[in-house]
């Protein structure tokens, strides 16, 4: 688990559930090696805006 993602803001957690991306967040969080794209997605899921998270869901 990547330590710098310990405290995901509540609103980001809510948006992850709202857009069906919470499982992806958990999977990425516990992945050993991430591609640059996976790391970008993890960053957005952790501290992005609702619009950014919505766009991730639309591009999945």
For each residue, the residues with C-beta under 8 A, 3 or more apart:
1: 5 29 30
2: 5 29 42
3: 6
4:
5: 1 2 8 29 42 46
6: 3
7:
8: 5 12 13 25 45 46 47
9: 12 13 47
10: 13 14
11: 14 15 50
12: 8 9 15 16 45 46 47 48 53
13: 8 9 10 16 17 22
14: 10 11 17 18
15: 11 12 18 19 21 50 53 54
16: 12 13 19 21 22 25 45 53
17: 13 14 20 22
18: 14 15
19: 15 16 53 54 56 57
20: 17 23 57
21: 15 16 24 25 45 53 56 57 60
22: 13 16 17 25 26
23: 20 26 27
24: 21 27 28 41 45 60
25: 8 16 21 22 28 29 42 45 46
26: 22 23 29 30
27: 23 24 30 31
28: 24 25 31 34 38 41 42 45
29: 1 2 5 25 26 42
30: 1 26 27
31: 27 28 34 38
32:
33:
34: 28 31 38 39 42
35: 38 39
36: 39 40
37: 40 41
38: 28 31 34 35 41 42
39: 34 35 36 42 43
40: 36 37 43 44
41: 24 28 37 38 44 45 56
42: 2 5 25 28 29 34 38 39 45 46
43: 39 40 46 47 48
44: 40 41 47 48 52 53 56
45: 8 12 16 21 24 25 28 41 42 48 53 56
46: 5 8 12 25 42 43
47: 8 9 12 43 44
48: 12 43 44 45 52 53 56
49: 52 53
50: 11 15 53 54
51: 54 55
52: 44 48 49 55 56
53: 12 15 16 19 21 44 45 48 49 50 56 57
54: 15 19 50 51 57 58
55: 51 52 58 59
56: 19 21 41 44 45 48 52 53 59 60
57: 19 20 21 53 54 60
58: 54 55
59: 55 56
60: 21 24 56 57
